[in-house]
Amino acid sequence: MFYLIGTGLKPKHISLEALEAIKKCDKVYMESYTSGFSESNIEELEKLIGKKIILLTRSEVEGQKAIKIIEDSKKKDIALLVIGNPLSATTHVQLLIEAKKQNAKTKVIAGISIFNFIGKTGLSEYRFGRVASIVFHSKVYRPESFYDIIAENKKACMHTLCLLDIIEMKNRIRMMNVKEAIEILEKIEAKRKTKVIKNSLLCAVSKAGSKKERIVFGRAAKLKRAKIESPACLIVCAELNEKEKEAIGVLHGYKGRA
């Protein structure tokens, strides 16, 4: 059996169902590139599950290594752990497709993700549009499609949850911070001579679910100055309704222009 399991945003988020499945497994893998824990580390997770975790890179999950893991799951119980919820990334859906092609049995066990914490901001979950992923720009790769999503959502009076890029480096991962995300959006905005970000209230959600969780509302200049730890996400707000205005004022002390 091939188990695709969400761990949640920290080791203590893992469900009893997930623990039971992992303890049956002969091997436990974990992908290390789509997110990071908001609290604690892999060592604590290993203590909880009582097994050693084998870390996989993006190239391994998307390449021949994953195909071999799925082949092995026909004879053994194997788990692939994903921080957050396992099906939030298309890479993991592809694994299920590959397993189906190989006639390998699968089971998906969901986990807590950043989407489960959006309501804590005081913004209505029903008023969120398409999710945007803000990626690092380089000399040869400078996409802007995420800005288009934000602009389209804003036009439809919908909030935008922006997930921030994470890249693999030699012995670590680098997470985009909120300041970098805003600066990328501002550069696109300056090029296009538009004011979607300039005219929007923003919200940063940092270390969701941890003891250091922080939710900060403000305009771009304020959020760029704020000390907001990673992992974090950015919300570009549409015009707030009266209940949302009350909520962000009472829950988060925001008294500025909504």
HELIX and SHEET records of a PDB file:
HELIX    1   1 PRO A   11  HIS A   13  5                                   3    
HELIX    2   2 LEU A   16  LYS A   24  1                                   9    
HELIX    3   3 ILE A   42  ILE A   49  1                                   8    
HELIX    4   4 ARG A   58  VAL A   61  1                                   4    
HELIX    5   5 GLN A   64  ASP A   72  1                                   9    
HELIX    6   6 PRO A   86  SER A   88  5                                   3    
HELIX    7   7 THR A   90  LYS A  101  1                                  12    
HELIX    8   8 ILE A  114  THR A  121  5                                   8    
HELIX    9   9 GLU A  125  ARG A  127  5                                   3    
HELIX   10  10 SER A  145  LYS A  155  1                                  11    
HELIX   11  11 VAL A  178  ARG A  192  1                                  15    
HELIX   12  12 ALA A  220  ARG A  225  1                                   6    
HELIX   13  13 GLU A  242  HIS A  252  1                                  11    
SHEET    1   A 5 ILE A  54  LEU A  56  0                                        
SHEET    2   A 5 LYS A  27  GLU A  31  1                                        
SHEET    3   A 5 ILE A  78  VAL A  82  1                                        
SHEET    4   A 5 PHE A   2  GLY A   6  1                                        
SHEET    5   A 5 THR A 106  ILE A 109  1                                        
SHEET    1   B 5 ALA A 132  ILE A 134  0                                        
SHEET    2   B 5 THR A 160  LEU A 164  1                                        
SHEET    3   B 5 ALA A 232  VAL A 236 -1                                        
SHEET    4   B 5 LEU A 202  SER A 206 -1                                        
SHEET    5   B 5 ARG A 214  GLY A 218 -1                                        
SHEET    1   C 2 ILE A 166  GLU A 168  0                                        
SHEET    2   C 2 ILE A 173  MET A 175 -1                                        
END                                                                             
